[in-house]
């Protein structure tokens, strides 16, 4: 086959037919309540591709020894690692080796094409925020070659698109209902796909409860199965400081839950960043200030504001209004010097991304209002409102971070208090109420002000309730949930969004099952085009995706009554 025949194509053409089989089986909750929606055919990909054509012609996959990937780029580590990973995911499975089913044409070759120019295909680089659809786009066609032999072609403009195409190809493969046979099939398929938004993420808190690196890597695996591409790492908070700083090692020596044990040291952090990179996932670090910083008191108490709970003495609490010390002290120059030294290390020696998340949320003013030092600072600067103190810190901190060459993401709070931000700051909306405090109102205000915006408000996965709560995640949409259509210039400001999992009640025992498959509902909203699927129809594909993840070792919780293949559970 000539290379030109499969440039920009992904194809597997099949010439036989087979009875319908699926990997997951949903059951109604009661005889009088039939299941809604239309069941998806086997091998239905998640998230839903932008354009997907499929017919009933089917091929069987050959055994692992006879299955071959053929790529025009052979010196790309990201691709080679992915091929090894998908070789296992598709052809080994927990149920054992795959055998070709008799009476079907055999698919034994998958051709992969990406541009050979290293600067163009991005091999060896780290994924970045890129608004171009081509950055992660791919094309797949499943069918017969000119010789009548089933083949598959996957093509993409970049290595990141190729990884997304490989994931979709792996999902097109489905298993026969006969559990005793290790037979896998794939239908005639043609897919042209690209993401709806460039930023599709998960915010994970590892400060309230420490998560071992192996658990984080499992989450990264499952994120890649859902085409998510940003791991927002909320790595410190009031409760613990597990990040090991070379500049200030005392922060973790005194601030980690168990110093030297429950930590993320430099080699571990770099290992996680690399594991994410190999899956096309950015790692964006969040070091939240000036609030959520109580842990600094364990090693650097001078950085926190002394509160005057009794009205006279510094360092006295007034529970529940404030503790003895709270929030970084914006009146001291040492605060800014310390933050600059820490963020210089993080940006130049730790992160590989151009963005840092600076937090800036939940700066409660009770402590500052109690402080005569804060009052004196306000008088010196002609400030009449406490929110101006927050603005003072915010602008200085942002300016410092930008001077390092970093770009900033912040939670919405400074914007709520009227802080004027540079337009290159990304604003992440997290609050959600009703009326003027609804997320739609906050989101629209950020867009009206001209800020690039991320949505998280309706995707807080730590809020749990009985029932099919994934539906509310699926029915929240950054555009369609707004009260009125957006002009094109505002649509371009929506970068995407992130699900959030705060870890007050989450640790290694339940984090994966809490996230998946519900995180998949968010992933499809951010990847697939608007109005991609009704919620009732999506239920069937999400259940199939859940069973698929079980087969890959991800303990995804059920979404309704039913079962998956025993081999994928036990």
C-alpha positions in Angstrom: 0.0 0.0 0.0 1.4 3.4 -0.9 1.7 6.0 1.8 -0.5 8.5 -0.1 -3.4 6.0 0.1 -3.7 6.5 3.9 -2.5 10.1 4.5 -5.2 11.8 6.6 -7.4 8.6 6.7 -8.3 6.1 9.4 -10.0 3.1 7.8 -11.0 -0.4 8.6 -13.3 -1.9 5.9 -15.1 -5.1 6.6 -17.1 -7.4 4.3 -19.0 -9.8 6.6 -22.0 -9.3 8.9 -22.6 -10.4 12.5 -25.4 -10.4 15.0 -25.5 -7.4 17.3 -23.6 -7.9 20.6 -22.8 -5.4 23.3 -20.4 -5.3 26.3 -22.8 -3.8 28.8 -26.4 -4.7 29.7 -28.7 -2.2 31.4 -31.8 -3.4 33.1 -35.0 -1.4 33.9 -35.7 -0.5 37.5 -39.2 -1.9 37.5 -41.4 -3.7 35.0 -43.7 -0.7 34.6 -40.7 1.6 33.8 -39.0 0.7 30.5 -35.6 2.1 29.9 -35.6 5.4 27.9 -33.4 6.1 24.9 -32.0 4.1 22.1 -29.4 1.4 22.9 -26.1 2.1 21.2 -24.5 -0.5 18.9 -21.5 -2.4 20.1 -18.2 -0.5 19.6 -19.7 2.9 20.2 -17.0 5.4 21.0 -17.0 7.9 23.9 -16.9 10.9 23.7 -19.2 11.0 20.6 -17.1 11.8 17.5 -17.9 14.9 15.5 -18.7 12.8 12.4 -19.2 9.0 12.6 -20.4 6.7 9.8 -20.8 3.0 10.6 -22.4 0.1 8.9 -23.1 -3.6 9.7 -20.2 -5.1 7.9 -17.8 -6.6 10.4 -14.3 -8.0 10.6 -12.6 -10.0 13.3 -9.3 -9.1 14.9 -6.4 -11.5 14.5 -4.4 -12.9 17.4 -1.8 -10.6 19.0 1.1 -12.4 17.2 -0.4 -11.5 13.8 -1.6 -8.0 14.6 0.6 -5.2 13.4 0.8 -1.4 13.7 2.6 0.3 10.7 3.5 4.0 11.1 5.4 6.4 9.0 7.0 7.9 12.2 9.0 5.3 14.1 11.2 7.4 16.4 8.4 9.0 18.4 8.4 7.9 22.0 4.8 9.1 22.6 3.5 7.0 19.8 5.6 3.9 20.6 4.5 3.9 24.2 0.9 4.4 23.2 1.1 1.5 20.7 2.4 -0.8 23.5 -0.4 0.3 25.8 -3.2 -0.2 23.2 -1.7 -3.5 22.1 -2.6 -4.7 25.6 -5.9 -2.8 25.8 -7.2 -4.2 22.5 -5.6 -7.6 22.1 -4.8 -9.0 25.6 -7.6 -8.0 27.9 -8.2 -9.6 31.3 -10.0 -12.5 29.6 -6.9 -13.7 27.8 -5.5 -13.7 24.3 -7.7 -12.8 21.4 -8.4 -15.4 18.7 -9.8 -14.6 15.3 -13.4 -15.8 14.8 -13.9 -18.2 11.9 -15.9 -17.1 8.9 -15.0 -13.4 9.2 -12.3 -11.4 7.3 -9.3 -10.8 9.5 -8.0 -7.3 10.4 -4.3 -7.6 11.1 -2.9 -4.2 10.1 -3.4 -0.7 11.4 -1.7 2.1 9.5 -0.9 5.3 11.4 0.2 8.5 9.6 1.3 11.8 11.1 3.6 14.4 9.5 7.3 13.4 9.7 8.5 16.9 10.6 9.2 16.8 14.3 8.3 20.4 14.8 5.0 19.8 13.2 4.0 16.5 14.7 5.1 17.6 18.2 6.9 14.3 19.1 9.1 15.0 22.1 7.2 18.1 23.2 4.7 18.8 25.9 1.1 19.4 25.1 0.0 23.1 25.2 -3.2 25.1 25.2 -4.0 25.4 21.5 -7.2 26.7 20.1 -6.7 25.1 16.7 -9.0 22.1 16.0 -6.2 20.5 14.1 -4.1 20.2 17.3 -6.0 17.1 18.4 -8.0 16.2 15.3 -7.8 12.8 13.6 -9.5 10.7 11.0 -10.4 7.0 11.0 -11.8 4.8 8.2 -12.4 1.1 8.7 -12.7 -1.0 5.5 -11.1 -3.1 2.8 -7.9 -2.2 1.0 -7.7 -2.2 -2.8 -6.8 -5.9 -2.5 -10.0 -6.7 -0.5 -8.1 -7.2 2.8 -9.4 -5.4 5.9 -7.1 -2.6 7.1 -7.3 0.3 9.4 -5.8 3.8 8.8 -5.4 6.4 11.5 -4.1 9.9 10.5 -3.6 13.1 12.4 -1.8 16.4 12.1 0.0 16.0 15.4 1.0 13.2 17.8 -1.8 14.3 20.2 -4.4 13.8 17.5 -2.9 10.4 16.8 -3.3 9.4 20.5 -6.9 10.5 20.4 -7.4 8.4 17.2 -5.8 5.4 18.8 -8.2 5.7 21.8 -11.2 5.8 19.5 -10.0 2.9 17.4 -9.6 0.9 20.6 -13.2 1.7 21.5 -14.5 0.6 18.1 -13.5 -3.0 19.0 -16.2 -5.0 20.6 -16.6 -8.5 22.1 -19.0 -11.2 21.1 -21.8 -12.2 23.5 -20.2 -15.7 23.7 -18.2 -15.3 26.9 -16.3 -18.5 26.4 -14.7 -17.3 23.1 -12.1 -14.6 23.0 -13.4 -13.1 19.7 -13.3 -9.4 19.0 -14.8 -7.5 16.1 -14.9 -4.2 14.4 -17.4 -2.6 12.1 -17.0 -0.7 8.9 -16.3 2.8 10.2 -15.3 6.3 9.1 -14.7 9.0 11.7 -13.7 12.6 11.3 -13.2 14.1 14.7 -11.8 17.1 16.6 -12.5 18.6 20.0 -15.2 21.2 20.7 -13.0 22.9 23.3 -9.2 23.0 23.7 -9.2 22.8 27.6 -10.9 19.7 29.0 -9.8 19.0 32.5 -10.0 17.6 35.9 -9.1 19.5 39.1 -8.0 17.0 41.7 -7.2 18.0 45.3 -4.3 16.0 46.8 -4.0 18.2 50.0 -7.1 17.3 52.0 -6.2 13.6 51.5 -2.9 12.5 50.0 -3.1 10.4 46.8 -0.3 8.0 46.0 1.4 8.5 42.7 0.1 5.1 41.4 -3.5 6.4 42.1 -2.8 9.6 40.2 -1.4 7.6 37.3 -4.5 5.5 37.2 -6.6 8.7 37.1 -4.5 9.9 34.2 -5.1 6.6 32.4 -8.8 6.9 32.8 -8.7 10.6 31.7 -7.0 9.6 28.5 -9.8 7.0 27.9 -12.2 9.9 27.9 -10.0 12.3 25.9 -9.5 14.8 28.7 -6.3 16.8 28.3 -5.7 18.8 31.5 -4.8 17.6 35.0 -5.3 20.6 37.2 -3.2 19.6 40.3 -4.5 21.3 43.5 -1.4 20.2 45.3 -1.4 22.2 48.6 -4.1 23.7 50.9 -4.7 24.6 54.6 -4.5 21.0 55.6 -1.1 19.8 54.2 1.8 20.8 52.0 3.0 17.6 50.3 4.9 19.3 47.5 8.6 19.2 48.2 10.3 22.5 47.4 14.0 22.6 46.8 14.0 26.3 47.7 11.9 25.9 50.9 12.2 22.2 52.0 10.8 23.2 55.4 7.4 23.7 53.8 6.9 19.9 53.4 9.2 18.9 56.2 6.7 20.6 58.6 3.6 20.8 56.5 3.1 17.3 55.0 0.9 14.9 56.9 3.8 12.6 57.3 7.0 14.4 56.3 9.3 12.3 54.0 6.4 9.9 53.3 3.2 11.5 52.2 5.0 13.8 49.8 5.5 14.6 46.2 9.3 15.0 45.8 10.9 16.4 42.6 11.4 13.0 40.9 7.9 11.9 41.6 6.4 15.1 40.3 8.4 14.9 37.1 7.4 11.2 36.7 3.7 12.2 36.9 4.2 15.0 34.4 5.9 12.6 32.0 3.1 10.0 32.4 0.6 12.7 31.7 2.6 13.9 28.6 2.7 10.5 27.1 -1.2 10.6 27.2 -1.4 14.1 25.8 -2.4 15.6 29.1 -1.1 18.9 30.4 -0.3 19.2 34.1 -1.3 22.7 35.5 -0.2 23.3 39.1 -2.3 25.3 41.5 -0.7 27.0 44.5 -3.6 28.8 46.0 -3.0 32.2 47.7 -3.6 34.4 49.6 -6.3 32.2 51.3 -6.1 28.4 51.8 -2.6 29.0 53.2 -2.9 28.0 56.9 -0.3 25.3 56.4 2.4 28.0 55.9 2.0 28.7 59.6 3.8 25.4 60.4 7.1 26.6 58.9 6.7 30.3 58.2 4.2 31.9 60.6 5.4 35.3 59.7 3.7 35.0 56.3 0.2 34.9 57.8 -1.9 37.8 59.0 -2.2 37.9 62.8 -5.9 38.1 63.7 -7.2 40.2 66.7 -10.0 38.0 68.0 -10.1 39.7 71.4 -9.7 43.2 69.8 -6.4 43.7 71.6 -3.9 40.9 71.1 -2.4 39.7 67.8 -2.8 36.0 67.1 -6.1 35.5 68.9 -9.1 33.7 67.4 -12.7 34.6 67.1 -14.3 31.3 66.2 -16.1 30.7 63.9 -15.4 34.0 62.3 -11.6 33.5 62.1 -8.7 31.6 63.6 -5.7 33.1 65.3 -3.8 33.5 62.0 -5.3 33.5 58.5 -4.5 34.5 55.0 -1.2 35.7 53.7 -0.2 39.1 55.1 -0.3 41.6 52.2 1.2 44.4 54.2 4.7 42.8 54.4 7.2 42.9 51.6 8.6 39.6 52.7 5.3 38.0 51.7 5.9 39.0 48.1 9.6 38.1 48.1 8.8 34.6 49.5 6.1 34.0 46.9 8.4 35.1 44.1 11.1 32.7 45.2 8.6 29.8 45.5 6.9 30.5 42.1 10.3 31.0 40.4 11.1 27.4 41.4 7.8 26.1 40.4 7.7 27.8 37.0 11.3 27.3 35.9 12.2 24.0 37.5 8.9 22.1 38.0 6.1 22.7 35.7 6.3 22.2 31.9 3.2 24.1 31.2 3.0 27.8 30.3 0.1 28.3 32.8 0.1 28.4 36.5 -3.2 28.4 38.5 -3.0 31.0 41.3 -6.2 30.2 43.1 -7.3 33.5 44.6 -10.6 32.1 45.9 -12.4 32.3 49.3 -10.4 35.2 50.9 -12.6 35.7 53.9 -12.2 39.2 55.4 -13.0 38.7 59.1 -9.3 38.4 60.1 -8.2 41.4 58.0 -11.0 43.5 59.4 -9.8 42.7 62.9 -6.3 43.8 62.3 -5.0 47.3 63.1 -2.0 46.6 60.8 -4.4 46.0 57.9 -6.3 49.2 58.8 -3.0 51.2 58.9 -2.1 49.7 55.5 -5.4 50.7 54.0 -5.0 54.3 55.3 -1.5 54.5 53.9 -2.7 53.4 50.5 -6.0 55.4 50.6 -8.1 52.2 50.5 -11.6 52.5 51.9 -12.8 48.9 51.3 -11.2 45.6 52.4 -11.6 44.2 48.9 -9.0 46.7 47.8 -6.5 44.9 50.0 -7.3 41.8 48.1 -6.9 43.7 44.8 -3.5 45.0 46.0 -2.3 41.4 46.6 -3.9 40.1 43.5 -2.3 42.6 41.2 1.2 42.3 42.7 1.1 38.6 42.7 -0.2 38.4 39.1 2.5 40.9 38.0 5.2 38.9 39.7 4.1 35.6 38.1 3.8 37.3 34.7 7.3 38.7 35.1 8.5 35.1 35.3 7.1 34.4 31.9 4.1 32.5 33.2 0.4 32.9 32.2 -2.2 32.8 34.9 -5.5 31.0 35.6 -7.5 32.2 38.6 -10.8 31.3 40.3 -13.5 33.9 39.7 -13.4 35.6 43.1 -11.2 38.7 42.3 -13.5 39.4 39.3 -16.5 39.3 41.7 -14.9 42.0 43.9 -14.3 44.3 40.9 -10.6 43.6 40.5 -9.4 44.8 37.1 -7.4 42.0 35.6 -5.3 41.8 32.4 -7.3 40.2 29.6 -4.8 37.4 29.2 -5.7 36.0 32.6 -8.0 33.0 32.3 -11.0 33.1 34.7 -12.4 29.8 36.1 -16.1 30.0 37.2 -16.8 27.8 40.2 -19.7 29.4 42.1 -23.3 28.4 41.6 -26.5 29.8 43.1 -29.7 31.2 41.8 -30.6 34.4 40.0 -27.7 36.9 40.2 -25.5 34.2 41.9 -26.1 31.5 39.3 -23.1 30.2 37.4 -24.7 31.4 34.2 -24.7 35.0 35.5 -21.1 34.7 36.6 -20.0 33.1 33.4 -21.8 35.7 31.2 -20.2 38.5 33.2 -16.7 37.1 32.6 -17.4 36.8 28.9 -18.9 40.3 28.8 -15.8 41.6 30.3 -13.7 40.0 27.6 -12.0 37.2 29.7 -11.2 33.8 28.4 -13.2 31.5 30.6 -13.4 28.0 32.0 -16.5 26.4 33.5 -16.5 24.2 36.7 -19.6 25.2 38.6 -21.9 22.5 37.5 -19.3 19.8 37.5 -18.3 19.4 41.2 -18.1 15.6 41.4 -17.6 15.7 45.2 -21.3 16.5 45.6 -22.9 13.1 45.8 -26.6 12.1 45.9 -28.7 9.1 45.3 -29.7 8.4 41.7 -28.4 9.2 38.2 -26.5 12.3 39.1 -24.3 11.9 35.9 -27.3 13.3 34.0 -27.0 16.7 35.6 -23.3 16.8 34.5 -24.3 15.8 31.0 -27.0 18.4 30.7 -24.8 21.3 31.8 -23.3 23.1 28.8 -21.0 26.1 28.6 -23.0 27.6 25.7 -26.4 26.0 25.6 -27.2 26.4 29.3 -26.9 30.2 29.0 -30.1 32.2 28.8 -29.4 33.7 25.4 -27.2 32.8 22.3 -23.7 34.1 22.4 -22.1 36.3 19.7 -19.2 34.6 17.9 -16.5 36.7 19.7 -17.8 35.4 23.1 -17.9 31.8 21.9 -14.2 32.1 21.1 -13.5 33.1 24.7 -14.9 29.8 26.1 -11.8 27.6 26.4 -13.7 24.7 27.9 -13.9 23.6 31.5 -12.9 21.3 34.3 -14.7 18.9 36.6 -13.6 19.3 40.2 -13.1 16.8 42.9 -12.3 18.3 46.3 -11.0 15.7 48.6 -12.5 16.2 52.1 -14.2 12.8 51.8 -12.1 11.3 49.1 -8.8 9.3 49.2 -7.3 6.3 47.5 -10.1 4.0 48.6 -12.8 5.8 46.6 -11.3 8.4 44.3 -11.4 6.4 41.1 -15.0 5.2 41.5 -16.1 8.6 42.6 -14.7 10.1 39.4 -15.6 7.5 36.8 -17.6 7.1 34.7 -19.3 10.3 35.8 -16.3 12.3 34.6 -17.0 10.9 31.2 -20.3 12.9 31.1 -18.2 16.1 31.4 -15.7 14.9 28.9 -18.3 14.4 26.2 -19.8 17.9 26.8 -16.3 19.3 26.3 -15.2 17.2 23.4 -18.3 16.6 21.3 -20.2 19.2 19.4 -23.2 21.0 21.0 -26.4 18.9 21.0 -24.3 15.8 20.4 -26.7 13.3 22.0 -29.8 13.2 24.1 -29.2 12.2 27.7 -31.3 9.1 27.4 -29.3 7.9 24.4 -26.0 8.9 26.0 -26.8 6.6 28.9 -26.3 3.5 26.8 -22.9 4.6 25.4 -21.8 5.8 28.9 -22.7 2.3 30.3 -20.6 0.7 27.5 -17.7 3.1 28.3 -18.1 2.1 32.0 -17.8 -1.5 31.1 -14.8 -0.7 28.8 -13.0 1.0 31.7 -13.7 -2.0 34.0 -12.0 -4.1 31.4 -9.0 -1.8 31.6 -8.7 -2.0 35.4 -10.6 1.2 36.2 -13.1 0.6 39.0 -15.8 2.8 37.5 -19.1 2.7 39.4 -22.4 1.6 37.8 -24.8 4.2 36.4 -27.9 2.0 36.6 -29.1 -1.6 37.0 -27.3 -4.2 34.8 -24.0 -5.9 34.4 -20.9 -6.1 32.3 -19.0 -9.1 31.0 -17.7 -11.2 34.0 -14.2 -11.2 32.5 -14.2 -7.4 32.7 -15.1 -7.4 36.3 -13.4 -10.3 38.0 
